[in-house]
Amino acid sequence: MSVIKINAITVPEDSGDELGKRFAARHGSMNGTPGFQGYELLQPTDDRNTWLVITRWDSEEDFENWRNSQHFAKSHGDDDGKPKKPPVGMSSELWSYTVSTTG
């Protein structure tokens, strides 16, 4: 079964659109990453200010390999030689799951 990683990102009220734009700008950048199955960015539809990034992986090892890669560093504002944009999120928390059943 798939390994699921959920990054719960808390953003200021006026910054959600910027978070969405940054993810849209990177669309397809994960294609070809070993073990990566896909991702979704979930925008809150109520008064919450926590967005969820849900990624699916073949294994925990695949996720950790990506997390320790140059690709991860570049996509998260490190080691790309460009001026750094300030983070959109005020905080984030990583949640880990496996798929128990499917319908």
N, C-alpha and C positions, 0 to 999 in steps of 0.2 A: 504494500500500500504506500501511497505518497506521504512524504513528510511535508507538513504545512508550517510555514513561518508567517506570523502576523506581526507587522510592525505598527503599533498603535502610536500615531503621531499627533500630539496636541499642538494646535496652531492658534494664533490670535484670530479673533473674529474676522478681521479684514485681510487675512493672509491665505485663506483657503484657495482662492483663485490662482494665486502664485504657485502654490503646491501643485495644483492640477496642471498648470502650464509647464512646470519643470518635468513632471512625469511624461507629459505629451511630447516634449522635446526629445526625450530619450526612448520613445517608442521603438521597439525593434532592436535596441542595443544589447539585449540579453540573448537574442537568437544565437544559437550555436554554443551557448554555455553548457558544458557537460552536466547532465542531470537536471537541467532547468526545464520545467514543464509549462510554466506560464505565471502570469501575475494579474491581479486586479487592484485598482485603487478605488476604495469605497469612500464616497463623500457622505457625511451625515445629512439626513433630511429632517432632523429635529433641531433642538437648540444646543446640541453637543458641539464641541469644537475638536473632537478627536476623529481623525481620518484613519482608515485602516488600509495598509498595503499587505495584500495576501499573496504569498508566493508558494508555489508547489515545486517540490524537488523529488528526484528518484530516491535520494538517501540523505541522511545527515552529513555524511562525508562529502557529497556533492555541494551541499550548502556551505559547509565549512571551507572547502577548497575555494569556492567563489568569494566567500567573505575575506579570505586571506590573499586574494589575487590583486594584481594591478588594476584589473577592470573595476573591481569594487572600489579601490582607492580613488580612481579617476572619477567614477560616477558619484562619489560622495565628497568631491571637492578637494581631494588630496593628490599631490604628485602629478599635476597636469600642466604646470607651468603657467597657468592663467590666474588672473586675480580671483580670489575666492569670493563667491556670493555668500552673504550671511545666510545661515540656516533659516528656513521658514518656520520650522517647528520650535516650540518652546521646550518640549521634552518628547521623549519617545521611549517605548517599552517593547521588547521583543517577546512574543509569546510563541511557544512551540507545541505542535500537535501532530498526531498521525490520524489518518482516516480510519475510523472504526467500522463504519458501514456506509454503503452507498445505496441510492434508491433508483 
